[in-house]
Amino acid sequence: MSNEKDIKMQQEEILKQMSSQFGQLQQYVEKLDINLSELASLKESLKEFEKTKKGSKIYAPIANGIFVEATLDDSSTFLVNVGKGIVVKKTIKETLDLIKKQEEEISIAKVEADKKVNEFMNYFQQM
């Protein structure tokens, strides 16, 4: 009898762990969706920004929710953080290409995460 009780407790513990992993995986998928949405919005903003004329007044962010009024000298290039605090000058096309590459990488990760979510769901349905 004790052996059956131990097995039942082990099964319940495994189920709890799997449920926790499933929740974490769902949160990860949601974050990937948010990232893809933000990148799509960024692409549209860059395309609109390209139309902004030299000498236009803009508001440039200097911190979260804090902006400074500035005059635009060049709307054809950007300073892009490429990682580890390294900032390089890129054209709009190069910046859009970089964003496209990020979208592709996130999309691949999302496909894999979606597969795992489906595997979890199939497993839970079979229980």
A tleap script that builds the chain and sets N, CA, C and O, in Angstrom:
source leaprc.protein.ff14SB
mol = sequence {
  NMET SER ASN GLU LYS ASP ILE LYS MET GLN
  GLN GLU GLU ILE LEU LYS GLN MET SER SER
  GLN PHE GLY GLN LEU GLN GLN TYR VAL GLU
  LYS LEU ASP ILE ASN LEU SER GLU LEU ALA
  SER LEU LYS GLU SER LEU LYS GLU PHE GLU
  LYS THR LYS LYS GLY SER LYS ILE TYR ALA
  PRO ILE ALA ASN GLY ILE PHE VAL GLU ALA
  THR LEU ASP ASP SER SER THR PHE LEU VAL
  ASN VAL GLY LYS GLY ILE VAL VAL LYS LYS
  THR ILE LYS GLU THR LEU ASP LEU ILE LYS
  LYS GLN GLU GLU GLU ILE SER ILE ALA LYS
  VAL GLU ALA ASP LYS LYS VAL ASN GLU PHE
  MET ASN TYR PHE GLN GLN CMET
}
set mol.1.N position { 0.817 -1.189 0.000 }
set mol.1.CA position { 0.000 0.000 0.000 }
set mol.1.C position { 0.860 1.251 0.000 }
set mol.1.O position { 0.574 2.222 -0.700 }
set mol.2.N position { 1.922 1.209 0.802 }
set mol.2.CA position { 2.813 2.363 0.891 }
set mol.2.C position { 3.477 2.638 -0.447 }
set mol.2.O position { 3.689 3.794 -0.813 }
set mol.3.N position { 3.805 1.581 -1.177 }
set mol.3.CA position { 4.446 1.713 -2.484 }
set mol.3.C position { 3.516 2.426 -3.464 }
set mol.3.O position { 3.963 3.283 -4.226 }
set mol.4.N position { 2.227 2.080 -3.453 }
set mol.4.CA position { 1.255 2.739 -4.324 }
set mol.4.C position { 1.128 4.220 -3.963 }
set mol.4.O position { 0.999 5.079 -4.836 }
set mol.5.N position { 1.167 4.494 -2.675 }
set mol.5.CA position { 1.069 5.882 -2.198 }
set mol.5.C position { 2.286 6.684 -2.657 }
set mol.5.O position { 2.161 7.834 -3.080 }
set mol.6.N position { 3.466 6.061 -2.566 }
set mol.6.CA position { 4.698 6.728 -3.022 }
set mol.6.C position { 4.648 7.011 -4.518 }
set mol.6.O position { 5.048 8.086 -4.966 }
set mol.7.N position { 4.160 6.048 -5.285 }
set mol.7.CA position { 4.054 6.227 -6.738 }
set mol.7.C position { 3.088 7.353 -7.053 }
set mol.7.O position { 3.358 8.185 -7.919 }
set mol.8.N position { 1.961 7.382 -6.354 }
set mol.8.CA position { 0.960 8.425 -6.567 }
set mol.8.C position { 1.557 9.805 -6.243 }
set mol.8.O position { 1.324 10.764 -6.979 }
set mol.9.N position { 2.317 9.910 -5.160 }
set mol.9.CA position { 2.949 11.181 -4.776 }
set mol.9.C position { 3.983 11.605 -5.817 }
set mol.9.O position { 4.088 12.786 -6.148 }
set mol.10.N position { 4.741 10.645 -6.328 }
set mol.10.CA position { 5.732 10.947 -7.366 }
set mol.10.C position { 5.053 11.450 -8.632 }
set mol.10.O position { 5.521 12.401 -9.259 }
set mol.11.N position { 3.952 10.814 -9.005 }
set mol.11.CA position { 3.210 11.236 -10.187 }
set mol.11.C position { 2.658 12.649 -10.007 }
set mol.11.O position { 2.706 13.460 -10.932 }
set mol.12.N position { 2.138 12.939 -8.826 }
set mol.12.CA position { 1.614 14.281 -8.549 }
set mol.12.C position { 2.722 15.322 -8.608 }
set mol.12.O position { 2.512 16.424 -9.113 }
set mol.13.N position { 3.900 14.981 -8.097 }
set mol.13.CA position { 5.040 15.906 -8.123 }
set mol.13.C position { 5.492 16.157 -9.559 }
set mol.13.O position { 5.784 17.295 -9.929 }
set mol.14.N position { 5.549 15.109 -10.361 }
set mol.14.CA position { 5.922 15.252 -11.774 }
set mol.14.C position { 4.905 16.127 -12.498 }
set mol.14.O position { 5.280 16.981 -13.301 }
set mol.15.N position { 3.625 15.920 -12.220 }
set mol.15.CA position { 2.570 16.712 -12.838 }
set mol.15.C position { 2.700 18.189 -12.455 }
set mol.15.O position { 2.518 19.067 -13.298 }
set mol.16.N position { 3.012 18.458 -11.199 }
set mol.16.CA position { 3.213 19.848 -10.749 }
set mol.16.C position { 4.384 20.490 -11.495 }
set mol.16.O position { 4.293 21.634 -11.941 }
set mol.17.N position { 5.486 19.743 -11.625 }
set mol.17.CA position { 6.654 20.261 -12.330 }
set mol.17.C position { 6.340 20.531 -13.793 }
set mol.17.O position { 6.749 21.549 -14.351 }
set mol.18.N position { 5.614 19.613 -14.404 }
set mol.18.CA position { 5.255 19.792 -15.817 }
set mol.18.C position { 4.319 20.988 -15.988 }
set mol.18.O position { 4.449 21.751 -16.945 }
set mol.19.N position { 3.398 21.146 -15.079 }
set mol.19.CA position { 2.484 22.294 -15.143 }
set mol.19.C position { 3.253 23.598 -15.010 }
set mol.19.O position { 2.960 24.574 -15.701 }
set mol.20.N position { 4.233 23.612 -14.124 }
set mol.20.CA position { 5.065 24.804 -13.945 }
set mol.20.C position { 5.861 25.098 -15.214 }
set mol.20.O position { 5.935 26.247 -15.651 }
set mol.21.N position { 6.452 24.065 -15.802 }
set mol.21.CA position { 7.212 24.236 -17.041 }
set mol.21.C position { 6.306 24.716 -18.166 }
set mol.21.O position { 6.703 25.550 -18.979 }
set mol.22.N position { 5.091 24.188 -18.209 }
set mol.22.CA position { 4.128 24.592 -19.230 }
set mol.22.C position { 3.800 26.081 -19.080 }
set mol.22.O position { 3.742 26.807 -20.073 }
set mol.23.N position { 3.589 26.531 -17.856 }
set mol.23.CA position { 3.306 27.945 -17.609 }
set mol.23.C position { 4.463 28.833 -18.027 }
set mol.23.O position { 4.259 29.886 -18.632 }
set mol.24.N position { 5.679 28.407 -17.704 }
set mol.24.CA position { 6.861 29.172 -18.096 }
set mol.24.C position { 6.990 29.233 -19.614 }
set mol.24.O position { 7.353 30.268 -20.172 }
set mol.25.N position { 6.697 28.142 -20.265 }
set mol.25.CA position { 6.770 28.083 -21.723 }
set mol.25.C position { 5.733 29.011 -22.352 }
set mol.25.O position { 6.024 29.691 -23.336 }
set mol.26.N position { 4.534 29.040 -21.793 }
set mol.26.CA position { 3.503 29.942 -22.298 }
set mol.26.C position { 3.929 31.403 -22.135 }
set mol.26.O position { 3.703 32.215 -23.032 }
set mol.27.N position { 4.540 31.741 -21.006 }
set mol.27.CA position { 5.034 33.104 -20.789 }
set mol.27.C position { 6.115 33.448 -21.808 }
set mol.27.O position { 6.154 34.567 -22.320 }
set mol.28.N position { 6.986 32.499 -22.101 }
set mol.28.CA position { 8.049 32.702 -23.077 }
set mol.28.C position { 7.451 32.987 -24.457 }
set mol.28.O position { 7.907 33.889 -25.160 }
set mol.29.N position { 6.429 32.218 -24.842 }
set mol.29.CA position { 5.770 32.427 -26.133 }
set mol.29.C position { 5.141 33.821 -26.176 }
set mol.29.O position { 5.218 34.509 -27.193 }
set mol.30.N position { 4.521 34.232 -25.074 }
set mol.30.CA position { 3.917 35.569 -25.015 }
set mol.30.C position { 4.980 36.651 -25.195 }
set mol.30.O position { 4.748 37.633 -25.899 }
set mol.31.N position { 6.143 36.480 -24.564 }
set mol.31.CA position { 7.228 37.453 -24.710 }
set mol.31.C position { 7.737 37.501 -26.148 }
set mol.31.O position { 8.050 38.573 -26.666 }
set mol.32.N position { 7.818 36.343 -26.785 }
set mol.32.CA position { 8.240 36.313 -28.183 }
set mol.32.C position { 7.240 37.059 -29.057 }
set mol.32.O position { 7.627 37.804 -29.957 }
set mol.33.N position { 5.950 36.855 -28.789 }
set mol.33.CA position { 4.916 37.573 -29.541 }
set mol.33.C position { 5.043 39.079 -29.347 }
set mol.33.O position { 4.916 39.846 -30.301 }
set mol.34.N position { 5.291 39.498 -28.119 }
set mol.34.CA position { 5.465 40.931 -27.824 }
set mol.34.C position { 6.677 41.473 -28.571 }
set mol.34.O position { 6.617 42.553 -29.157 }
set mol.35.N position { 7.777 40.723 -28.549 }
set mol.35.CA position { 8.991 41.158 -29.252 }
set mol.35.C position { 8.740 41.300 -30.750 }
set mol.35.O position { 9.182 42.269 -31.368 }
set mol.36.N position { 8.031 40.334 -31.332 }
set mol.36.CA position { 7.727 40.415 -32.764 }
set mol.36.C position { 6.859 41.632 -33.069 }
set mol.36.O position { 7.061 42.310 -34.077 }
set mol.37.N position { 5.907 41.902 -32.207 }
set mol.37.CA position { 5.031 43.062 -32.388 }
set mol.37.C position { 5.824 44.365 -32.285 }
set mol.37.O position { 5.617 45.288 -33.073 }
set mol.38.N position { 6.726 44.432 -31.316 }
set mol.38.CA position { 7.551 45.635 -31.151 }
set mol.38.C position { 8.460 45.850 -32.352 }
set mol.38.O position { 8.657 46.984 -32.790 }
set mol.39.N position { 9.015 44.766 -32.883 }
set mol.39.CA position { 9.883 44.890 -34.058 }
set mol.39.C position { 9.091 45.360 -35.274 }
set mol.39.O position { 9.585 46.171 -36.057 }
set mol.40.N position { 7.870 44.859 -35.436 }
set mol.40.CA position { 7.026 45.296 -36.551 }
set mol.40.C position { 6.721 46.787 -36.423 }
set mol.40.O position { 6.748 47.522 -37.410 }
set mol.41.N position { 6.436 47.218 -35.217 }
set mol.41.CA position { 6.158 48.632 -34.968 }
set mol.41.C position { 7.409 49.483 -35.234 }
set mol.41.O position { 7.322 50.569 -35.806 }
set mol.42.N position { 8.557 48.979 -34.815 }
set mol.42.CA position { 9.813 49.686 -35.042 }
set mol.42.C position { 10.092 49.840 -36.535 }
set mol.42.O position { 10.534 50.899 -36.979 }
set mol.43.N position { 9.838 48.794 -37.303 }
set mol.43.CA position { 10.050 48.879 -38.753 }
set mol.43.C position { 9.188 49.974 -39.362 }
set mol.43.O position { 9.658 50.762 -40.183 }
set mol.44.N position { 7.940 50.017 -38.961 }
set mol.44.CA position { 7.035 51.052 -39.485 }
set mol.44.C position { 7.516 52.443 -39.075 }
set mol.44.O position { 7.473 53.375 -39.878 }
set mol.45.N position { 7.966 52.586 -37.847 }
set mol.45.CA position { 8.468 53.880 -37.381 }
set mol.45.C position { 9.692 54.324 -38.173 }
set mol.45.O position { 9.825 55.500 -38.511 }
set mol.46.N position { 10.584 53.384 -38.468 }
set mol.46.CA position { 11.776 53.720 -39.245 }
set mol.46.C position { 11.405 54.166 -40.654 }
set mol.46.O position { 11.985 55.113 -41.186 }
set mol.47.N position { 10.441 53.482 -41.251 }
set mol.47.CA position { 10.008 53.854 -42.597 }
set mol.47.C position { 9.390 55.252 -42.595 }
set mol.47.O position { 9.603 56.025 -43.529 }
set mol.48.N position { 8.634 55.577 -41.563 }
set mol.48.CA position { 8.046 56.909 -41.445 }
set mol.48.C position { 9.131 57.944 -41.164 }
set mol.48.O position { 9.098 59.054 -41.694 }
set mol.49.N position { 10.094 57.564 -40.322 }
set mol.49.CA position { 11.173 58.476 -39.950 }
set mol.49.C position { 11.995 58.877 -41.168 }
set mol.49.O position { 12.481 60.004 -41.263 }
set mol.50.N position { 12.139 57.950 -42.083 }
set mol.50.CA position { 12.905 58.204 -43.305 }
set mol.50.C position { 12.316 59.384 -44.087 }
set mol.50.O position { 13.037 60.088 -44.794 }
set mol.51.N position { 11.014 59.591 -43.956 }
set mol.51.CA position { 10.337 60.680 -44.655 }
set mol.51.C position { 10.494 62.034 -43.950 }
set mol.51.O position { 10.158 63.074 -44.516 }
set mol.52.N position { 11.001 62.016 -42.725 }
set mol.52.CA position { 11.162 63.249 -41.954 }
set mol.52.C position { 12.278 64.094 -42.570 }
set mol.52.O position { 13.354 63.586 -42.883 }
set mol.53.N position { 12.011 65.368 -42.736 }
set mol.53.CA position { 12.960 66.254 -43.407 }
set mol.53.C position { 14.026 66.779 -42.450 }
set mol.53.O position { 13.798 66.940 -41.252 }
set mol.54.N position { 15.201 67.038 -43.027 }
set mol.54.CA position { 16.309 67.643 -42.286 }
set mol.54.C position { 15.819 68.976 -41.720 }
set mol.54.O position { 15.123 69.736 -42.395 }
set mol.55.N position { 16.196 69.244 -40.469 }
set mol.55.CA position { 15.804 70.483 -39.820 }
set mol.55.C position { 14.505 70.381 -39.037 }
set mol.55.O position { 14.127 71.313 -38.327 }
set mol.56.N position { 13.818 69.240 -39.168 }
set mol.56.CA position { 12.574 69.045 -38.416 }
set mol.56.C position { 12.870 68.937 -36.927 }
set mol.56.O position { 13.907 68.410 -36.522 }
set mol.57.N position { 11.945 69.443 -36.120 }
set mol.57.CA position { 12.071 69.285 -34.672 }
set mol.57.C position { 11.511 67.923 -34.294 }
set mol.57.O position { 10.439 67.522 -34.745 }
set mol.58.N position { 12.261 67.227 -33.458 }
set mol.58.CA position { 11.836 65.897 -32.995 }
set mol.58.C position { 12.039 65.830 -31.487 }
set mol.58.O position { 12.717 66.674 -30.902 }
set mol.59.N position { 11.448 64.828 -30.876 }
set mol.59.CA position { 11.673 64.549 -29.463 }
set mol.59.C position { 12.458 63.257 -29.366 }
set mol.59.O position { 11.979 62.196 -29.764 }
set mol.60.N position { 13.655 63.352 -28.840 }
set mol.60.CA position { 14.540 62.188 -28.736 }
set mol.60.C position { 14.521 61.668 -27.295 }
set mol.60.O position { 14.706 62.443 -26.356 }
set mol.61.N position { 14.300 60.371 -27.118 }
set mol.61.CA position { 14.276 59.824 -25.755 }
set mol.61.C position { 15.680 59.797 -25.154 }
set mol.61.O position { 16.649 59.426 -25.817 }
set mol.62.N position { 15.768 60.198 -23.887 }
set mol.62.CA position { 17.056 60.105 -23.183 }
set mol.62.C position { 16.958 59.138 -22.008 }
set mol.62.O position { 17.980 58.719 -21.465 }
set mol.63.N position { 15.753 58.786 -21.618 }
set mol.63.CA position { 15.501 57.783 -20.579 }
set mol.63.C position { 14.044 57.369 -20.711 }
set mol.63.O position { 13.295 57.958 -21.491 }
set mol.64.N position { 13.652 56.385 -19.969 }
set mol.64.CA position { 12.284 55.892 -20.042 }
set mol.64.C position { 11.287 57.001 -19.712 }
set mol.64.O position { 11.162 57.420 -18.561 }
set mol.65.N position { 10.579 57.468 -20.745 }
set mol.65.CA position { 9.568 58.505 -20.550 }
set mol.65.C position { 10.105 59.922 -20.477 }
set mol.65.O position { 9.348 60.849 -20.187 }
set mol.66.N position { 11.397 60.113 -20.734 }
set mol.66.CA position { 12.011 61.446 -20.698 }
set mol.66.C position { 12.586 61.745 -22.081 }
set mol.66.O position { 13.353 60.960 -22.640 }
set mol.67.N position { 12.187 62.919 -22.625 }
set mol.67.CA position { 12.589 63.276 -23.976 }
set mol.67.C position { 13.241 64.649 -23.977 }
set mol.67.O position { 13.026 65.463 -23.078 }
set mol.68.N position { 14.044 64.886 -25.012 }
set mol.68.CA position { 14.642 66.192 -25.227 }
set mol.68.C position { 14.258 66.632 -26.642 }
set mol.68.O position { 14.247 65.830 -27.576 }
set mol.69.N position { 13.947 67.913 -26.778 }
set mol.69.CA position { 13.633 68.421 -28.108 }
set mol.69.C position { 14.937 68.593 -28.862 }
set mol.69.O position { 15.916 69.113 -28.326 }
set mol.70.N position { 14.941 68.148 -30.125 }
set mol.70.CA position { 16.156 68.202 -30.934 }
set mol.70.C position { 15.796 68.571 -32.368 }
set mol.70.O position { 14.640 68.486 -32.782 }
set mol.71.N position { 16.806 68.977 -33.100 }
set mol.71.CA position { 16.636 69.266 -34.524 }
set mol.71.C position { 17.324 68.158 -35.308 }
set mol.71.O position { 18.473 67.809 -35.036 }
set mol.72.N position { 16.615 67.617 -36.275 }
set mol.72.CA position { 17.112 66.491 -37.054 }
set mol.72.C position { 18.092 66.979 -38.119 }
set mol.72.O position { 17.755 67.817 -38.956 }
set mol.73.N position { 19.305 66.440 -38.072 }
set mol.73.CA position { 20.313 66.776 -39.077 }
set mol.73.C position { 20.358 65.745 -40.203 }
set mol.73.O position { 20.645 66.082 -41.352 }
set mol.74.N position { 20.072 64.480 -39.861 }
set mol.74.CA position { 20.196 63.407 -40.846 }
set mol.74.C position { 19.188 62.315 -40.504 }
set mol.74.O position { 19.243 61.733 -39.421 }
set mol.75.N position { 18.274 62.040 -41.419 }
set mol.75.CA position { 17.287 60.982 -41.170 }
set mol.75.C position { 17.623 59.709 -41.933 }
set mol.75.O position { 16.815 58.782 -41.980 }
set mol.76.N position { 18.808 59.657 -42.530 }
set mol.76.CA position { 19.161 58.488 -43.341 }
set mol.76.C position { 20.059 57.498 -42.603 }
set mol.76.O position { 20.267 56.384 -43.083 }
set mol.77.N position { 20.594 57.886 -41.441 }
set mol.77.CA position { 21.445 56.970 -40.681 }
set mol.77.C position { 21.043 56.981 -39.210 }
set mol.77.O position { 20.463 57.941 -38.703 }
set mol.78.N position { 21.373 55.882 -38.550 }
set mol.78.CA position { 21.075 55.718 -37.126 }
set mol.78.C position { 22.301 55.188 -36.412 }
set mol.78.O position { 23.166 54.553 -37.016 }
set mol.79.N position { 22.363 55.454 -35.135 }
set mol.79.CA position { 23.356 54.821 -34.279 }
set mol.79.C position { 22.659 53.630 -33.638 }
set mol.79.O position { 21.677 53.789 -32.913 }
set mol.80.N position { 23.174 52.434 -33.912 }
set mol.80.CA position { 22.513 51.203 -33.492 }
set mol.80.C position { 23.401 50.441 -32.517 }
set mol.80.O position { 24.573 50.184 -32.790 }
set mol.81.N position { 22.817 50.083 -31.371 }
set mol.81.CA position { 23.522 49.253 -30.404 }
set mol.81.C position { 23.491 47.822 -30.932 }
set mol.81.O position { 22.423 47.219 -31.034 }
set mol.82.N position { 24.661 47.279 -31.268 }
set mol.82.CA position { 24.742 45.929 -31.826 }
set mol.82.C position { 25.131 44.891 -30.773 }
set mol.82.O position { 25.391 43.732 -31.095 }
set mol.83.N position { 25.169 45.320 -29.521 }
set mol.83.CA position { 25.472 44.402 -28.423 }
set mol.83.C position { 26.724 44.778 -27.681 }
set mol.83.O position { 27.646 45.376 -28.236 }
set mol.84.N position { 26.742 44.413 -26.401 }
set mol.84.CA position { 27.881 44.662 -25.521 }
set mol.84.C position { 28.281 46.130 -25.502 }
set mol.84.O position { 29.462 46.451 -25.372 }
set mol.85.N position { 27.295 47.029 -25.633 }
set mol.85.CA position { 27.556 48.456 -25.570 }
set mol.85.C position { 28.230 49.027 -26.809 }
set mol.85.O position { 28.669 50.177 -26.799 }
set mol.86.N position { 28.317 48.246 -27.866 }
set mol.86.CA position { 28.949 48.710 -29.105 }
set mol.86.C position { 27.880 49.360 -29.978 }
set mol.86.O position { 26.863 48.742 -30.294 }
set mol.87.N position { 28.118 50.606 -30.361 }
set mol.87.CA position { 27.178 51.360 -31.188 }
set mol.87.C position { 27.843 51.658 -32.525 }
set mol.87.O position { 28.969 52.152 -32.580 }
set mol.88.N position { 27.120 51.345 -33.606 }
set mol.88.CA position { 27.656 51.591 -34.944 }
set mol.88.C position { 26.647 52.391 -35.758 }
set mol.88.O position { 25.444 52.349 -35.501 }
set mol.89.N position { 27.160 53.118 -36.743 }
set mol.89.CA position { 26.305 53.892 -37.637 }
set mol.89.C position { 25.788 52.966 -38.728 }
set mol.89.O position { 26.561 52.247 -39.361 }
set mol.90.N position { 24.447 52.989 -38.949 }
set mol.90.CA position { 23.832 52.162 -39.974 }
set mol.90.C position { 22.821 52.981 -40.757 }
set mol.90.O position { 22.179 53.887 -40.225 }
set mol.91.N position { 22.695 52.641 -42.034 }
set mol.91.CA position { 21.666 53.278 -42.861 }
set mol.91.C position { 20.306 52.700 -42.465 }
set mol.91.O position { 20.222 51.723 -41.721 }
set mol.92.N position { 19.263 53.317 -42.972 }
set mol.92.CA position { 17.927 52.784 -42.688 }
set mol.92.C position { 17.803 51.363 -43.237 }
set mol.92.O position { 17.258 50.485 -42.568 }
set mol.93.N position { 18.308 51.134 -44.456 }
set mol.93.CA position { 18.229 49.790 -45.036 }
set mol.93.C position { 18.980 48.784 -44.165 }
set mol.93.O position { 18.471 47.694 -43.906 }
set mol.94.N position { 20.179 49.135 -43.714 }
set mol.94.CA position { 20.950 48.226 -42.857 }
set mol.94.C position { 20.219 47.975 -41.542 }
set mol.94.O position { 20.224 46.859 -41.022 }
set mol.95.N position { 19.595 49.014 -41.014 }
set mol.95.CA position { 18.854 48.871 -39.759 }
set mol.95.C position { 17.634 47.985 -39.962 }
set mol.95.O position { 17.340 47.128 -39.129 }
set mol.96.N position { 16.923 48.189 -41.066 }
set mol.96.CA position { 15.766 47.346 -41.369 }
set mol.96.C position { 16.188 45.894 -41.596 }
set mol.96.O position { 15.482 44.971 -41.188 }
set mol.97.N position { 17.333 45.690 -42.243 }
set mol.97.CA position { 17.849 44.334 -42.445 }
set mol.97.C position { 18.166 43.668 -41.102 }
set mol.97.O position { 17.896 42.482 -40.911 }
set mol.98.N position { 18.736 44.432 -40.185 }
set mol.98.CA position { 19.049 43.924 -38.852 }
set mol.98.C position { 17.765 43.524 -38.122 }
set mol.98.O position { 17.709 42.477 -37.477 }
set mol.99.N position { 16.744 44.360 -38.230 }
set mol.99.CA position { 15.461 44.058 -37.591 }
set mol.99.C position { 14.842 42.808 -38.221 }
set mol.99.O position { 14.279 41.969 -37.518 }
set mol.100.N position { 14.946 42.689 -39.535 }
set mol.100.CA position { 14.408 41.508 -40.227 }
set mol.100.C position { 15.099 40.243 -39.718 }
set mol.100.O position { 14.451 39.221 -39.494 }
set mol.101.N position { 16.411 40.319 -39.537 }
set mol.101.CA position { 17.163 39.171 -39.032 }
set mol.101.C position { 16.690 38.816 -37.614 }
set mol.101.O position { 16.533 37.640 -37.287 }
set mol.102.N position { 16.465 39.831 -36.781 }
set mol.102.CA position { 15.969 39.593 -35.422 }
set mol.102.C position { 14.581 38.949 -35.466 }
set mol.102.O position { 14.284 38.036 -34.695 }
set mol.103.N position { 13.732 39.440 -36.383 }
set mol.103.CA position { 12.389 38.857 -36.532 }
set mol.103.C position { 12.478 37.385 -36.915 }
set mol.103.O position { 11.740 36.554 -36.386 }
set mol.104.N position { 13.377 37.071 -37.827 }
set mol.104.CA position { 13.540 35.689 -38.271 }
set mol.104.C position { 13.992 34.797 -37.122 }
set mol.104.O position { 13.481 33.690 -36.950 }
set mol.105.N position { 14.956 35.284 -36.332 }
set mol.105.CA position { 15.458 34.503 -35.198 }
set mol.105.C position { 14.364 34.280 -34.161 }
set mol.105.O position { 14.226 33.178 -33.628 }
set mol.106.N position { 13.594 35.313 -33.877 }
set mol.106.CA position { 12.512 35.192 -32.899 }
set mol.106.C position { 11.423 34.273 -33.437 }
set mol.106.O position { 10.853 33.479 -32.688 }
set mol.107.N position { 11.130 34.375 -34.731 }
set mol.107.CA position { 10.107 33.515 -35.337 }
set mol.107.C position { 10.497 32.045 -35.242 }
set mol.107.O position { 9.651 31.190 -34.980 }
set mol.108.N position { 11.767 31.755 -35.454 }
set mol.108.CA position { 12.249 30.372 -35.338 }
set mol.108.C position { 12.075 29.886 -33.900 }
set mol.108.O position { 11.600 28.774 -33.668 }
set mol.109.N position { 12.459 30.719 -32.943 }
set mol.109.CA position { 12.308 30.359 -31.532 }
set mol.109.C position { 10.834 30.152 -31.184 }
set mol.109.O position { 10.491 29.260 -30.408 }
set mol.110.N position { 9.963 30.985 -31.765 }
set mol.110.CA position { 8.527 30.870 -31.492 }
set mol.110.C position { 7.965 29.575 -32.052 }
set mol.110.O position { 7.150 28.925 -31.398 }
set mol.111.N position { 8.382 29.190 -33.241 }
set mol.111.CA position { 7.916 27.928 -33.826 }
set mol.111.C position { 8.300 26.764 -32.920 }
set mol.111.O position { 7.486 25.879 -32.656 }
set mol.112.N position { 9.534 26.770 -32.448 }
set mol.112.CA position { 9.997 25.700 -31.561 }
set mol.112.C position { 9.222 25.701 -30.247 }
set mol.112.O position { 8.834 24.642 -29.754 }
set mol.113.N position { 8.996 26.884 -29.680 }
set mol.113.CA position { 8.258 26.979 -28.426 }
set mol.113.C position { 6.804 26.543 -28.620 }
set mol.113.O position { 6.238 25.867 -27.761 }
set mol.114.N position { 6.206 26.926 -29.739 }
set mol.114.CA position { 4.831 26.502 -30.035 }
set mol.114.C position { 4.737 24.985 -30.144 }
set mol.114.O position { 3.760 24.389 -29.692 }
set mol.115.N position { 5.757 24.354 -30.745 }
set mol.115.CA position { 5.774 22.889 -30.838 }
set mol.115.C position { 5.764 22.264 -29.448 }
set mol.115.O position { 5.039 21.305 -29.185 }
set mol.116.N position { 6.587 22.832 -28.560 }
set mol.116.CA position { 6.657 22.301 -27.196 }
set mol.116.C position { 5.340 22.511 -26.455 }
set mol.116.O position { 4.902 21.639 -25.704 }
set mol.117.N position { 4.709 23.664 -26.664 }
set mol.117.CA position { 3.399 23.915 -26.049 }
set mol.117.C position { 2.404 22.860 -26.520 }
set mol.117.O position { 1.653 22.311 -25.715 }
set mol.118.N position { 2.395 22.576 -27.816 }
set mol.118.CA position { 1.491 21.553 -28.366 }
set mol.118.C position { 1.791 20.169 -27.805 }
set mol.118.O position { 0.873 19.389 -27.550 }
set mol.119.N position { 3.077 19.861 -27.613 }
set mol.119.CA position { 3.449 18.578 -27.026 }
set mol.119.C position { 2.902 18.462 -25.606 }
set mol.119.O position { 2.359 17.426 -25.225 }
set mol.120.N position { 3.051 19.536 -24.825 }
set mol.120.CA position { 2.519 19.548 -23.462 }
set mol.120.C position { 1.002 19.355 -23.488 }
set mol.120.O position { 0.453 18.553 -22.733 }
set mol.121.N position { 0.343 20.098 -24.364 }
set mol.121.CA position { -1.116 20.031 -24.428 }
set mol.121.C position { -1.577 18.623 -24.812 }
set mol.121.O position { -2.541 18.109 -24.245 }
set mol.122.N position { -0.899 18.010 -25.761 }
set mol.122.CA position { -1.238 16.636 -26.161 }
set mol.122.C position { -1.032 15.677 -25.007 }
set mol.122.O position { -1.849 14.785 -24.780 }
set mol.123.N position { 0.052 15.856 -24.279 }
set mol.123.CA position { 0.334 14.984 -23.128 }
set mol.123.C position { -0.756 15.138 -22.067 }
set mol.123.O position { -1.259 14.148 -21.536 }
set mol.124.N position { -1.116 16.386 -21.765 }
set mol.124.CA position { -2.133 16.624 -20.739 }
set mol.124.C position { -3.491 16.065 -21.175 }
set mol.124.O position { -4.250 15.566 -20.344 }
set mol.125.N position { -3.799 16.144 -22.460 }
set mol.125.CA position { -5.080 15.632 -22.947 }
set mol.125.C position { -5.143 14.104 -22.863 }
set mol.125.O position { -6.217 13.528 -22.692 }
set mol.126.N position { -3.989 13.462 -22.985 }
set mol.126.CA position { -3.949 12.005 -22.941 }
set mol.126.C position { -4.019 11.461 -21.528 }
set mol.126.O position { -4.227 10.264 -21.331 }
set mol.127.N position { -3.849 12.313 -20.565 }
set mol.127.CA position { -3.867 11.862 -19.169 }
set mol.127.C position { -5.255 11.490 -18.711 }
set mol.127.O position { -5.439 11.091 -17.561 }
savepdb mol mol.pdb
quit
